[in-house]
Amino acid sequence: MAWIKVISQAEATGLLKKQYDAALKRASKILNIVSIMGLNPHAMRDSMRFYKTIMFGESPLSRSQREMLATVVSSVNNCTYWIRAHANDLRVEVATEIDDPNVADELVSKIAMDWKTAELNSADQGLCAFAEKLTLTPDGMSKIDIQNLEVLGFSQTAVHDAVQVIGYFNYINRVAEALNIDLEQHVRAWEK
């Protein structure tokens, strides 16, 4: 149960009601991460806009790479809500790329638990290592980290987009952990 007041759909007015209506249209439900931000509907609106841009907007990074980064950051932060939510989303993306659902499930489970155990190509390994380093030691980042990704074939735009995804999930992991968001019933369990 959340540690702060959550404004219900029935109580929502003004901008919050608009945001809840948009959430219902987008996902057929109001996710807990949305409702937990109800005390500041402006922050909710702007956070959701940014999320949609970095996760679904145009990018040289694939959708599965962005979901992988979200999952890795959440795993490094040990944020159960986001590990489960984005491992679930990653599973959907990977399932479209891999014909065997068991292989897809195993790969995503490994990424969610410890990306280093997953059989990833060198480019995705590089992205995951970059995400882990930026999450754990942001003050340790250097130009070499960028150059390493460029050697793996990532453009500077792709690197920039990866940084945005990593930064966002470090932020939103802290929102979830600080306010004690409950996991939605529909999200598949990915235990660490």
C-alpha positions as CSV (number, residue, x, y, z in Angstrom):
1,M,0.0,0.0,0.0
2,A,1.3,3.5,-0.9
3,W,2.8,5.6,1.8
4,I,1.1,8.8,0.6
5,K,-2.4,9.7,-0.4
6,V,-3.5,8.4,-3.7
7,I,-6.4,10.3,-5.4
8,S,-8.9,7.9,-6.8
9,Q,-10.4,8.3,-10.3
10,A,-13.8,9.3,-8.7
11,E,-12.1,12.1,-6.7
12,A,-10.0,13.5,-9.6
13,T,-10.8,16.9,-11.1
14,G,-9.2,19.3,-13.6
15,L,-5.8,18.3,-15.0
16,L,-5.7,15.1,-12.8
17,K,-9.0,13.9,-14.3
18,K,-7.6,14.6,-17.8
19,Q,-4.5,12.7,-17.0
20,Y,-6.5,9.8,-15.6
21,D,-8.8,9.8,-18.7
22,A,-5.6,9.7,-20.9
23,A,-4.2,6.8,-18.9
24,L,-7.5,4.9,-19.3
25,K,-7.4,5.5,-23.0
26,R,-3.7,4.5,-23.3
27,A,-3.8,1.4,-21.1
28,S,-7.4,0.6,-20.3
29,K,-6.5,1.2,-16.7
30,I,-4.8,3.7,-14.4
31,L,-1.5,2.1,-13.5
32,N,-0.3,2.6,-10.0
33,I,2.7,4.6,-11.1
34,V,0.3,7.1,-12.6
35,S,-2.0,7.3,-9.6
36,I,0.9,7.7,-7.1
37,M,1.7,11.0,-8.9
38,G,-1.8,12.3,-8.5
39,L,-0.9,14.9,-5.9
40,N,1.0,16.8,-8.6
41,P,-0.8,16.3,-11.9
42,H,1.7,18.7,-13.7
43,A,4.6,16.4,-12.8
44,M,2.5,13.4,-13.7
45,R,1.7,14.9,-17.1
46,D,5.3,15.8,-17.8
47,S,6.8,12.5,-16.6
48,M,4.4,10.6,-18.8
49,R,5.2,12.8,-21.9
50,F,8.9,12.2,-21.3
51,Y,8.3,8.5,-20.8
52,K,6.3,8.2,-24.1
53,T,9.0,10.1,-26.0
54,I,12.0,8.1,-24.8
55,M,10.3,4.7,-24.8
56,F,8.1,4.9,-27.9
57,G,9.4,7.9,-29.9
58,E,11.8,7.8,-32.8
59,S,15.2,6.4,-31.9
60,P,18.1,4.4,-33.3
61,L,17.6,2.1,-30.3
62,S,15.0,-0.6,-30.8
63,R,12.0,-0.9,-28.5
64,S,13.5,-4.1,-27.1
65,Q,16.8,-2.3,-26.4
66,R,14.9,0.5,-24.5
67,E,12.9,-2.1,-22.5
68,M,16.1,-3.9,-21.8
69,L,17.7,-0.8,-20.4
70,A,14.7,-0.1,-18.3
71,T,14.8,-3.6,-16.9
72,V,18.6,-3.5,-16.3
73,V,18.4,-0.2,-14.5
74,S,15.5,-1.4,-12.3
75,S,17.3,-4.6,-11.6
76,V,20.5,-2.8,-10.6
77,N,18.4,-0.5,-8.3
78,N,16.5,-3.6,-7.0
79,C,13.2,-1.8,-7.8
80,T,10.7,-4.7,-7.8
81,Y,7.9,-2.6,-9.3
82,W,9.9,-1.6,-12.4
83,I,11.8,-4.9,-12.7
84,R,8.5,-6.7,-13.1
85,A,6.7,-4.1,-15.2
86,H,9.5,-3.7,-17.7
87,A,10.6,-7.3,-17.8
88,N,7.0,-8.0,-18.7
89,D,7.2,-5.3,-21.5
90,L,10.6,-6.7,-22.6
91,R,9.1,-10.2,-22.8
92,V,6.5,-8.9,-25.2
93,E,9.1,-7.2,-27.4
94,V,11.5,-10.2,-27.4
95,A,8.6,-12.6,-28.1
96,T,8.1,-10.8,-31.4
97,E,11.8,-11.3,-32.3
98,I,12.2,-14.9,-31.1
99,D,9.8,-17.6,-32.3
100,D,10.3,-19.8,-29.2
101,P,8.4,-18.3,-26.2
102,N,10.5,-20.4,-23.8
103,V,13.7,-19.0,-25.1
104,A,12.3,-15.5,-24.9
105,D,11.1,-16.1,-21.3
106,E,14.5,-17.5,-20.3
107,L,16.4,-14.6,-21.8
108,V,14.2,-12.0,-20.2
109,S,14.3,-13.7,-16.9
110,K,18.1,-13.6,-17.0
111,I,18.2,-10.0,-17.9
112,A,15.8,-9.2,-15.1
113,M,17.9,-11.1,-12.5
114,D,21.4,-10.4,-13.7
115,W,22.0,-9.2,-17.3
116,K,25.5,-10.7,-17.3
117,T,24.0,-14.2,-17.3
118,A,22.0,-13.5,-20.4
119,E,23.2,-14.5,-23.9
120,L,23.3,-11.1,-25.4
121,N,25.1,-9.9,-28.5
122,S,28.1,-7.6,-27.9
123,A,26.1,-4.4,-28.7
124,D,23.4,-5.2,-26.1
125,Q,26.1,-6.3,-23.6
126,G,27.7,-2.9,-24.0
127,L,24.4,-1.1,-23.5
128,C,23.8,-3.1,-20.3
129,A,27.3,-2.5,-19.0
130,F,26.9,1.3,-19.7
131,A,23.5,1.3,-17.9
132,E,24.9,-0.5,-14.9
133,K,27.9,1.9,-14.6
134,L,25.8,5.0,-15.1
135,T,23.3,3.8,-12.5
136,L,25.9,2.8,-9.9
137,T,28.7,5.3,-10.4
138,P,27.5,8.3,-12.4
139,D,30.6,10.2,-11.3
140,G,32.8,7.5,-12.9
141,M,31.5,8.0,-16.4
142,S,34.1,9.2,-19.0
143,K,34.4,9.8,-22.7
144,I,35.7,6.3,-23.1
145,D,32.3,4.9,-22.1
146,I,30.8,6.8,-25.0
147,Q,33.5,5.7,-27.3
148,N,33.1,2.0,-26.3
149,L,29.4,2.2,-27.4
150,E,30.4,3.9,-30.7
151,V,32.9,1.1,-31.4
152,L,29.9,-1.3,-30.9
153,G,28.1,0.5,-33.7
154,F,25.9,3.0,-31.7
155,S,25.6,6.5,-33.0
156,Q,25.9,9.5,-30.7
157,T,22.1,9.8,-31.0
158,A,21.7,6.2,-29.8
159,V,24.0,6.9,-26.9
160,H,22.1,10.0,-26.0
161,D,18.8,8.1,-26.2
162,A,20.3,5.4,-24.0
163,V,21.3,8.0,-21.4
164,Q,17.8,9.4,-21.4
165,V,16.2,6.0,-20.8
166,I,18.8,5.2,-18.1
167,G,18.3,8.6,-16.4
168,Y,14.5,8.3,-16.5
169,F,14.4,4.9,-15.0
170,N,16.8,5.9,-12.2
171,Y,14.4,8.7,-11.4
172,I,11.2,6.7,-11.7
173,N,12.7,3.8,-9.7
174,R,13.2,6.2,-6.8
175,V,9.6,7.5,-7.1
176,A,8.3,3.9,-6.9
177,E,10.6,2.9,-4.0
178,A,10.1,6.1,-2.0
179,L,6.3,6.0,-2.2
180,N,5.9,2.2,-2.0
181,I,3.9,1.5,-5.2
182,D,1.9,-1.7,-5.3
183,L,2.5,-4.0,-8.3
184,E,-0.4,-4.4,-10.6
185,Q,-2.2,-7.8,-10.6
186,H,-1.7,-8.3,-14.3
187,V,2.1,-8.0,-14.3
188,R,4.0,-11.3,-14.5
189,A,6.3,-12.0,-11.6
190,W,10.0,-11.8,-12.3
191,E,11.7,-12.5,-9.0
192,K,15.2,-11.5,-8.3
